């Protein structure tokens, strides 16, 4: 079978390729160039002596895929919704989503794992957090709530603890535990004073929060005085009030 391509007949693709190469050799690369006055195929043979092989690239860097966290704490990925722990959502927050084997790995920009799911091959499904993962996050949430309550249970306390979690993502439990321990023995007023100071000075650390509590307490004046009761034989004794001139005479005030 023969084909016609703009007045050129060919029977196979290989035949067409050969015709094209022959045409280039005759017309394109075989003639003298109008500008350089050189023949391209001859110049190319000379240039080949100076060509070097392109180095092989074993591993190319691929920018990780980022996905927006929705208000209901889910990430949409390939027509499915994958749940992330409660409290992950923040306005405009993105997370990194990667496929490894048959797992979907969702992590933050520090590389800290947020949650891992089995990849769902269906469409339109909600993939919830497994029981073990949910239990782990529930314990962390409980510790957060306890520390939040100790710090006053207000917006400042919430923002302060969240900022610490952002700075120490791998040590959230340790930080929350230290804050809970630091508050023992301190009044609500003392805790609030230390919290306000740390927020004002942008001090986001459980250890430094504890040190702030101790510092403010050490600054308080110590109340000293007589403690106890007078013996019964002195209970009825009345001390007379003296006139000021008595004390003035002692220090020479009458002179």
MIPAVEX-708753 format. One line per 10 residues: for each residue x, y, z of N, C-alpha, C. Coordinates in Angstrom, 1 decimal. Each point is the difference from the previous one (the first is absolute). Layout:
% MIPAVEX-708753
X:Y:Z:X:Y:Z:X:Y:Z; ...
This chain:
% MIPAVEX-708753
0.8:-1.2:0.0:-0.8:1.2:0.0:0.9:1.2:0.0; -0.3:1.0:-0.8:0.7:1.2:-0.1:-0.8:1.2:0.5; 0.7:1.0:0.6:-0.7:1.2:0.4:0.6:1.2:-0.6; -0.7:1.1:-0.1:0.5:1.2:-0.6:-0.1:1.1:1.1; 1.2:0.7:0.2:0.1:1.1:0.9:0.6:1.2:-0.7; -0.9:0.8:-0.5:0.4:1.2:-0.7:0.9:-0.4:-1.2; -0.5:-0.8:-0.8:0.6:-0.5:-1.3:1.2:-0.9:0.2; 0.1:-0.5:1.3:1.1:-1.0:0.2:-0.7:-1.3:0.4; 0.4:-1.1:-0.7:-0.5:-1.3:0.2:0.8:-0.7:1.0; -0.6:-0.8:1.0:0.7:-0.8:0.9:-0.9:-1.2:0.4
0.7:-1.1:0.4:-0.8:-1.2:0.3:0.0:-0.3:1.5; 1.0:0.4:0.7:0.1:-0.2:1.5:0.5:1.3:0.6; -0.2:0.0:1.3:0.6:1.1:0.8:1.5:0.1:-0.1; 0.6:-1.1:0.0:1.5:-0.1:-0.1:0.4:0.6:-1.4; -0.8:-0.3:-1.0:0.3:0.5:-1.3:-0.1:1.5:-0.1; -1.1:0.5:0.7:-0.2:1.4:0.0:1.1:0.7:0.8; 0.5:-0.6:1.1:1.1:0.6:0.8:1.3:0.1:-0.9; 0.2:-1.1:-0.7:1.2:0.0:-0.8:0.0:1.1:-1.1; -1.2:0.1:-0.6:-0.2:1.1:-1.0:0.3:1.4:0.6; -0.5:0.1:1.2:0.1:1.3:0.6:1.5:0.3:0.3
0.8:-1.0:0.5:1.4:0.2:0.3:0.8:0.2:-1.3; -0.4:-0.7:-1.1:0.7:0.2:-1.3:-0.3:1.5:-0.5; -1.2:0.4:0.2:-0.3:1.4:-0.4:0.8:1.0:0.8; 0.1:-0.2:1.3:0.8:0.9:0.8:1.5:0.0:-0.4; 0.4:-1.2:-0.3:1.4:-0.1:-0.4:0.3:0.7:-1.4; -1.0:-0.1:-0.8:0.1:0.6:-1.4:-0.2:1.5:0.1; -1.1:0.4:0.6:-0.5:1.4:-0.1:0.3:0.8:1.2; -0.3:-0.5:1.2:0.2:0.8:1.2:1.4:0.1:0.5; 0.6:-1.2:0.3:1.3:0.0:0.6:1.1:-0.1:-1.0; -0.3:-0.3:-1.3:1.0:-0.2:-1.0:0.4:1.2:-0.8
-0.8:1.1:0.1:0.3:1.2:-0.8:0.7:1.0:0.9; 0.6:1.0:-0.8:0.7:1.0:0.7:-1.0:1.0:0.6; 0.3:0.3:1.3:-0.9:1.0:0.7:0.2:1.4:-0.5; -1.1:0.7:-0.2:0.1:1.3:-0.6:0.8:1.0:0.9; -0.1:-0.1:1.3:0.6:0.9:1.0:1.4:-0.4:0.3; 0.2:-1.3:0.5:1.3:-0.4:0.4:0.9:-0.4:-1.2; -0.6:-0.3:-1.1:0.7:-0.5:-1.2:0.7:-1.3:0.3; -0.6:-0.8:0.9:0.6:-1.3:0.3:-1.1:-1.1:-0.2; 0.4:-1.2:-0.1:-0.9:-1.1:-0.2:-0.3:-0.6:1.4; -1.3:0.0:0.4:-0.3:-0.4:1.4:0.5:-1.4:0.4
-0.2:-1.0:-0.9:0.4:-1.4:0.4:1.5:-0.1:0.2; 0.8:0.8:-0.7:1.4:0.0:0.1:0.4:0.7:1.3; -0.6:1.1:0.3:0.3:0.7:1.2:-0.4:-0.8:1.3; -1.1:-0.7:-0.1:-0.5:-0.8:1.1:1.0:-1.1:0.3; 0.6:-0.6:-1.0:1.0:-1.1:0.3:1.2:0.6:0.7; 0.3:1.2:-0.2:1.1:0.7:0.7:-0.4:0.3:1.4; -1.2:0.4:0.2:-0.5:0.4:1.3:-0.2:-1.2:0.9; -0.2:-1.2:-0.6:-0.2:-1.2:0.8:1.2:-0.4:0.9; 1.1:0.5:-0.5:1.3:-0.3:0.8:-0.1:0.7:1.4; -0.8:1.1:0.1:0.0:0.7:1.2:-1.2:-0.2:0.9
-0.9:-0.8:-0.5:-1.2:-0.3:0.8:0.3:-1.0:1.1; -0.7:0.2:1.1:0.1:-0.9:1.2:-1.4:-0.5:0.3; 0.0:-1.2:0.6:-1.2:-0.6:0.4:-0.7:0.7:1.1; -1.3:0.0:0.0:-0.8:0.6:1.0:0.0:-0.9:1.3; 0.4:0.6:1.1:0.1:-0.8:1.2:-1.4:-0.6:0.4; 0.0:-1.2:0.5:-1.2:-0.6:0.4:-0.5:0.6:1.3; -1.3:0.1:0.2:-0.6:0.6:1.2:-0.6:-1.2:0.7; 0.6:-0.4:1.1:-0.5:-1.2:0.7:-1.3:0.4:0.7; -0.1:1.2:0.6:-1.2:0.3:0.8:-0.3:1.5:-0.2; -1.2:0.2:-0.5:-0.4:1.4:-0.2:-0.9:0.5:1.2
0.2:1.2:0.3:-0.8:0.6:1.1:-1.4:0.3:-0.5; -0.9:-0.4:0.7:-1.4:0.2:-0.3:-0.7:0.8:1.1; -0.5:1.1:-0.3:-0.6:0.9:1.0:-1.2:-0.8:0.6; -0.1:-0.1:1.3:-1.1:-0.8:0.6:-1.4:0.7:-0.3; -1.0:-0.9:-0.1:-1.3:0.5:-0.3:-0.6:0.5:1.3; -0.6:1.2:0.0:-0.7:0.6:1.2:-1.5:0.1:-0.3; -0.7:-0.3:1.1:-1.5:0.0:0.0:-0.5:0.9:1.1; -1.1:0.6:-0.2:-0.7:0.9:1.0:-0.8:-0.9:0.9; 0.1:0.4:1.3:-0.8:-0.7:1.1:-1.3:0.7:0.1; -1.1:-0.7:-0.2:-1.3:0.6:0.1:-0.5:0.2:1.5
-1.0:0.8:0.1:-0.5:0.3:1.3:-0.5:-1.2:0.8; -0.4:-1.1:-0.7:-0.5:-1.2:0.7:1.2:-1.0:0.2; 1.2:0.5:-0.1:1.2:-0.8:0.3:0.2:-1.1:-0.9; -0.2:0.2:-1.3:0.3:-1.0:-1.1:0.8:0.6:-1.1; 0.7:-0.9:-0.7:0.8:0.4:-1.2:-0.6:-0.8:-1.2; -0.3:0.8:-1.0:-0.5:-0.7:-1.2:1.1:-0.4:-0.9; 0.0:-1.3:-0.4:1.1:-0.6:-0.8:-0.6:-1.0:-0.9; 0.1:0.2:-1.3:-0.4:-0.9:-1.0:-1.5:-0.5:0.2; -0.9:1.0:0.1:-1.4:-0.3:0.1:-0.4:-0.6:1.3; 0.9:-0.1:1.0:-0.4:-0.5:1.3:0.4:1.0:1.1
-0.6:-0.1:1.2:0.3:0.9:1.1:0.7:-0.8:1.1; 1.2:0.4:0.4:0.7:-0.6:1.0:0.1:0.8:1.3; -0.5:-0.6:1.1:-0.1:0.8:1.3:1.4:0.2:0.6; 0.2:1.2:0.6:1.1:0.3:0.8:-0.4:0.3:1.4; 0.9:-0.1:1.0:-0.4:0.2:1.4:-0.8:1.3:0.2; -0.9:0.0:0.9:-0.8:1.1:0.4:1.0:1.1:0.5; -0.2:1.2:-0.5:0.8:1.2:0.4:1.1:0.2:-1.0; 0.1:-0.8:-1.0:1.1:0.2:-1.1:-0.4:1.3:-0.8; -1.3:0.1:-0.2:-0.4:1.2:-0.9:0.4:1.3:0.6; 0.4:0.9:-0.9:0.2:1.4:0.3:-0.2:0.7:-1.3
-0.5:1.3:0.0:-0.2:0.7:-1.3:1.2:0.0:-0.9; -0.2:-0.5:-1.2:1.1:0.0:-0.9:1.1:-1.0:0.2; -0.2:-1.0:0.8:1.0:-1.0:0.4:0.1:-1.0:-1.1; 1.3:-0.3:-0.4:0.2:-1.1:-1.0:0.9:-1.1:0.7; -0.1:-1.2:-0.6:0.8:-1.1:0.5:0.6:-0.7:-1.2; 1.0:-0.8:0.3:0.7:-0.8:-1.1:-0.6:-1.3:-0.1; -0.4:-0.5:-1.2:-0.6:-1.3:-0.2:0.9:-0.8:-0.9; 0.3:-1.2:0.4:0.9:-0.8:-0.8:-0.6:-1.5:0.0; 0.3:-0.7:-1.1:-0.4:-1.4:-0.1:1.3:-0.8:0.2; -0.1:-0.9:0.9:1.2:-1.0:0.3:-0.6:-1.4:0.1
0.4:-0.8:-1.0:-0.6:-1.3:-0.1:-1.5:0.1:-0.1; -0.8:-0.6:0.9:-1.4:0.1:-0.1:-0.6:1.0:1.1; 0.9:0.9:0.5:-0.4:0.9:1.1:0.0:1.4:-0.5; -0.8:0.8:0.6:-0.1:1.4:-0.3:0.6:0.7:1.3; 1.1:0.7:-0.2:0.7:0.7:1.1:-0.3:1.4:0.0; -0.6:0.5:1.1:-0.3:1.5:0.1:0.8:0.5:1.1; 0.8:1.0:-0.3:1.0:0.6:1.0:0.0:1.5:-0.1; 0.6:0.7:1.0:0.1:1.4:-0.1:1.3:0.4:-0.7; 0.3:1.3:-0.1:1.1:0.5:-0.7:1.3:-0.2:0.7; 0.0:-0.5:1.2:1.2:-0.3:0.8:0.3:-1.5:-0.2
-0.8:-0.7:-0.7:0.2:-1.4:-0.2:-0.6:-0.9:1.1; -0.8:0.6:0.9:-0.6:-0.7:1.1:-1.3:-0.7:-0.5; -0.1:-1.3:0.2:-1.1:-0.8:-0.4:-1.3:0.5:0.7; -1.0:0.2:-0.8:-1.3:0.4:0.6:-0.9:-1.2:0.1; -0.1:-0.8:-1.1:-0.8:-1.2:0.0:0.4:-0.8:-1.3; -0.3:-1.3:0.2:0.3:-0.9:-1.2:-1.2:-0.8:-0.2; -0.4:-0.1:-1.3:-1.2:-0.8:-0.4:0.4:-1.0:-1.1; -0.8:-1.1:0.0:0.0:-0.8:-1.2:-0.7:0.7:-1.2; 0.6:-0.1:-1.1:-0.5:0.7:-1.2:-1.3:-0.7:-0.4; -1.0:0.8:-0.2:-1.3:-0.5:-0.5:-0.1:0.0:-1.5
-0.3:-1.1:-0.7:0.0:-0.1:-1.4:-1.4:0.4:-0.6; -1.0:0.2:0.9:-1.3:0.4:-0.4:-0.1:1.5:-0.1; -1.2:0.5:-0.3:-0.1:1.4:-0.1:-1.2:0.5:0.8; 0.2:1.3:0.5:-1.1:0.6:0.8:-0.1:-0.6:1.4; 1.1:-0.6:0.5:-0.1:-0.5:1.4:0.7:0.9:1.0; -0.5:-0.2:1.3:0.6:0.7:1.1:0.8:-1.0:0.8; 1.3:0.2:0.0:0.9:-1.0:0.7:0.3:0.6:1.4; -0.5:-0.6:1.0:0.1:0.5:1.4:1.3:-0.5:0.6; 0.4:0.5:1.2:1.2:-0.3:0.7:-0.2:-1.4:0.7; 1.0:-0.8:-0.1:-0.1:-1.3:0.7:-0.1:0.1:1.5
-0.5:-1.1:0.6:-0.2:0.1:1.5:1.3:0.3:0.8; 1.1:-0.6:-0.4:1.3:0.3:0.7:0.4:1.4:-0.1; -0.1:0.5:-1.3:0.4:1.4:-0.2:-1.0:1.0:0.7; -1.3:-0.4:0.0:-1.0:0.9:0.7:0.3:0.0:1.5; 0.4:-1.2:0.6:0.3:0.0:1.4:1.2:0.8:0.4; 1.0:0.0:-0.9:1.2:0.8:0.3:-0.3:1.5:-0.1; -0.8:0.4:-0.9:-0.4:1.4:-0.1:-0.9:0.4:1.1; -0.8:-0.9:0.4:-1.0:0.3:1.1:0.8:0.3:1.3; 1.1:-0.8:0.3:0.8:0.3:1.2:0.7:1.3:-0.1; 0.5:0.4:-1.2:0.7:1.2:-0.2:-1.0:1.2:0.2
-1.2:-0.2:-0.5:-1.1:1.0:0.1:-0.4:0.2:1.5; 0.0:-1.1:0.7:-0.3:0.1:1.4:1.1:0.8:0.8; 1.2:-0.3:-0.3:1.1:0.7:0.6:-0.1:1.5:-0.3; -0.3:0.3:-1.3:-0.1:1.4:-0.4:-1.1:0.7:0.8; -1.2:-0.7:0.1:-1.1:0.6:0.7:0.3:0.3:1.5; 0.7:-1.0:0.6:0.4:0.2:1.4:1.0:1.2:0.2; 1.0:0.1:-0.8:0.9:1.1:0.0:-0.7:1.3:-0.3; -0.9:0.0:-0.9:-0.8:1.2:-0.4:-0.8:0.5:1.2; -0.6:-1.0:0.8:-0.8:0.4:1.1:0.9:0.6:1.1; 1.1:-0.6:0.2:0.9:0.5:1.1:0.5:1.5:-0.4
0.2:0.3:-1.2:0.4:1.3:-0.5:-1.1:1.0:0.0; -1.2:-0.4:0.4:-1.1:1.0:0.1:-1.1:-0.3:-1.0; 0.2:-1.0:-0.9:-1.1:-0.4:-0.9:-0.5:1.1:-0.9; 0.8:1.0:-0.3:-0.4:1.1:-0.9:0.7:-0.1:-1.3; -0.3:1.0:-0.9:0.6:0.1:-1.3:1.5:0.1:0.0; 0.6:0.8:1.0:1.4:0.1:0.1:0.7:-1.3:0.3; -0.6:-0.8:0.9:0.5:-1.3:0.3:0.0:-0.9:-1.2; -1.1:0.0:-0.7:-0.1:-0.8:-1.2:1.0:0.3:-1.0; 0.2:1.3:-0.3:1.0:0.4:-1.0:1.4:-0.3:0.4; 0.2:0.2:1.3:1.4:-0.3:0.6:0.4:-1.4:-0.2
-0.9:-0.9:0.3:0.2:-1.5:-0.1:0.2:-0.4:-1.4; -0.8:0.6:-0.9:0.1:-0.4:-1.4:1.3:0.5:-0.6; 0.5:1.1:0.4:1.2:0.5:-0.5:1.2:-0.9:0.5; -0.1:-0.4:1.2:1.0:-1.0:0.5:0.0:-1.3:-0.8; -1.2:-0.4:-0.3:-0.1:-1.2:-0.8:0.6:0.1:-1.4; -0.1:1.2:-0.6:0.6:0.3:-1.3:1.5:0.0:0.1; 0.5:0.6:1.1:1.5:0.0:0.1:0.6:-1.3:0.4; -0.7:-0.8:0.8:0.5:-1.3:0.5:-1.0:-1.1:-0.5; -0.2:-0.2:-1.3:-1.0:-1.0:-0.4:0.3:-1.4:0.4; 1.3:-0.4:0.2:0.3:-1.3:0.4:0.0:-0.2:1.6
-0.1:1.1:0.7:0.0:-0.1:1.4:-1.2:0.7:0.7; -1.1:-0.1:-0.7:-1.2:0.6:0.6:-0.4:-0.6:1.3; 0.1:-1.3:0.1:-0.4:-0.7:1.3:1.0:0.5:1.1; 1.2:0.0:-0.3:1.0:0.5:1.0:-0.3:1.4:0.5; -0.2:0.9:-1.0:-0.3:1.4:0.3:-1.3:0.1:0.9; -1.0:-0.7:-0.4:-1.3:0.1:0.7:0.2:-0.5:1.4; 0.7:-1.1:0.1:0.3:-0.6:1.4:0.7:0.9:0.9; 1.0:0.7:-0.6:0.8:0.9:0.8:-0.8:1.2:0.5; -0.9:0.5:-0.9:-0.8:1.1:0.4:-1.0:-0.4:1.1; -0.6:-1.2:-0.1:-0.9:-0.4:1.1:0.8:-0.2:1.3
1.2:-0.5:-0.1:0.8:-0.2:1.3:0.4:1.4:0.5; 0.3:0.9:-0.9:0.5:1.4:0.5:-1.1:0.7:0.7; -1.3:-0.2:-0.3:-1.1:0.8:0.6:-0.3:-0.5:1.4; 0.5:-1.2:0.4:-0.4:-0.5:1.3:0.6:0.9:1.1; -0.9:0.4:0.9:0.4:0.9:1.1:0.0:1.5:-0.2; -0.5:0.3:-1.2:-0.1:1.5:-0.3:-1.4:0.4:-0.2; -0.3:1.2:0.4:-1.4:0.5:0.0:-0.4:0.3:-1.5; -1.3:0.2:-0.2:-0.4:0.4:-1.4:0.6:1.3:-0.4; 0.1:0.9:1.0:0.5:1.4:-0.3:1.5:-0.1:-0.4; 0.7:-0.9:0.7:1.5:-0.1:-0.3:0.1:-0.6:-1.4
-0.8:-1.0:-0.3:0.1:-0.7:-1.3:-0.4:1.0:-1.1; -1.0:0.8:0.2:-0.4:1.0:-1.0:1.0:1.0:-0.3; 0.7:0.5:1.1:1.0:1.0:-0.1:1.2:-0.6:-0.8; 0.4:-1.2:0.3:1.1:-0.6:-0.8:-0.4:-0.2:-1.4; -1.2:-0.4:-0.3:-0.5:-0.2:-1.4:0.0:1.3:-0.7; -0.5:1.0:0.5:0.0:1.3:-0.6:1.4:0.5:-0.4; 0.9:-0.2:1.0:1.4:0.4:-0.2:0.6:-0.8:-1.2; -0.2:-1.3:0.0:0.6:-0.9:-1.1:-0.6:0.4:-1.3; -1.2:0.3:-0.1:-0.6:0.4:-1.3:0.5:1.3:-0.4; 0.1:1.0:0.9:0.6:1.3:-0.3:1.4:-0.1:-0.5
0.8:-0.8:0.6:1.4:-0.1:-0.4:0.3:-1.1:-1.0; -1.1:-0.7:-0.5:0.1:-1.1:-1.0:0.9:-1.1:0.5; -0.3:-0.4:1.2:0.7:-1.1:0.6:-0.9:-1.3:-0.1; 0.4:-0.9:-0.9:-0.9:-1.1:-0.2:0.8:-1.3:0.3; 0.0:-0.3:1.2:0.7:-1.2:0.5:-0.5:-0.4:1.4; -0.2:-1.2:0.2:-0.5:-0.5:1.4:1.0:0.3:1.0; 1.3:-0.2:-0.2:1.0:0.2:1.0:0.1:1.5:0.3; -0.1:0.8:-1.0:0.1:1.5:0.3:-1.2:0.5:0.7; -1.2:-0.6:-0.3:-1.2:0.3:0.7:0.1:-0.3:1.5; 0.6:-1.2:0.3:0.2:-0.4:1.4:1.0:1.0:0.6
1.0:0.4:-0.7:1.0:0.9:0.6:-0.6:1.4:0.3; -0.9:0.4:-0.9:-0.7:1.3:0.2:-0.9:-0.1:1.2; -0.7:-1.1:0.3:-0.8:-0.1:1.2:0.9:0.1:1.2; 1.1:-0.7:0.0:0.9:0.0:1.2:0.6:1.4:0.2; 0.3:0.7:-1.1:0.6:1.3:0.1:-0.9:1.0:0.6; -1.3:0.0:-0.4:-0.9:1.0:0.5:-0.3:-0.3:1.5; 0.0:-1.3:0.4:-0.2:-0.3:1.4:1.2:0.4:0.8; 1.2:-0.1:-0.5:1.2:0.4:0.8:0.1:1.5:0.2; -0.7:0.8:-0.9:-0.1:1.4:0.1:-0.9:0.5:1.1; -0.9:-0.8:0.5:-1.0:0.4:0.9:0.6:0.2:1.4
-0.3:1.1:0.7:0.7:0.3:1.3:-0.5:-1.1:1.0; 1.0:-0.4:0.8:-0.3:-1.0:1.0:-0.6:0.7:1.3; -1.1:-0.5:0.5:-0.6:0.5:1.2:0.6:-0.6:1.2; 0.6:0.8:0.8:0.6:-0.5:1.3:-0.6:0.7:1.1; -0.1:-0.6:1.1:-0.6:0.6:1.2:-0.1:-1.0:1.1; -0.5:0.5:1.1:-0.2:-0.9:1.2:-1.2:-1.0:-0.2; 0.3:-1.2:0.2:-1.1:-1.0:-0.1:-0.1:-0.7:1.4; -1.2:-0.1:0.5:-0.2:-0.7:1.2:-0.8:0.9:1.0; -0.1:-0.4:1.2:-0.8:0.7:1.0:0.9:0.4:1.2; -0.3:1.1:0.7:0.7:0.4:1.1:-0.3:-0.9:1.2
0.9:-0.2:0.9:-0.3:-0.7:1.2:-1.1:0.6:0.8; -0.8:-0.8:0.8:-1.2:0.6:0.7:0.4:1.1:1.0; 1.2:-0.1:0.6:0.3:1.0:1.0:0.2:1.4:-0.7; 0.3:0.0:-1.3:0.1:1.3:-0.7:-1.2:0.4:-0.7; -1.0:-0.8:0.0:-1.2:0.3:-0.9:-0.7:1.3:0.5; 0.0:0.3:1.3:-0.7:1.1:0.5:0.8:1.3:0.1; 1.3:-0.1:-0.3:0.9:1.1:0.1:-0.4:1.0:-1.1; -0.1:1.3:0.4:-0.3:1.0:-1.0:1.2:1.0:-0.1; 0.5:0.2:-1.2:1.1:0.9:-0.2:-0.5:1.4:-0.1; 0.5:0.9:0.8:-0.4:1.4:0.0:0.5:0.7:-1.2
-0.7:0.9:-0.6:0.4:0.8:-1.1:0.8:1.2:0.5; 1.2:0.2:-0.5:0.9:1.1:0.4:-0.2:1.2:-0.9; 0.3:1.1:0.5:0.0:1.2:-0.8:1.3:0.1:-0.9; -0.1:0.7:-1.1:1.1:0.0:-0.9:1.2:0.7:0.6; -0.2:0.9:1.0:1.2:0.7:0.6:0.9:-1.0:0.7; -0.6:-1.1:0.4:0.9:-1.0:0.7:1.0:-0.6:-0.9; -0.4:-0.3:-1.3:0.9:-0.5:-1.0:0.9:1.1:-0.5; -0.5:1.2:0.0:0.8:1.1:-0.5:1.2:0.3:0.9; -0.3:-0.2:1.4:1.1:0.3:0.9:1.1:-1.0:-0.1; -0.4:-1.3:-0.3:1.0:-1.0:-0.2:1.0:0.3:-1.1
-0.5:0.5:-1.1:0.8:0.3:-1.2:0.5:1.4:0.0; -0.2:0.8:1.1:0.4:1.3:0.0:-0.9:1.0:-0.6; -1.2:-0.3:-0.1:-0.9:0.9:-0.7:-0.3:1.2:0.8; 0.2:0.1:1.4:-0.3:1.1:0.8:1.1:1.0:0.0; 1.2:-0.3:-0.6:1.1:0.9:0.0:-0.2:1.1:-1.0
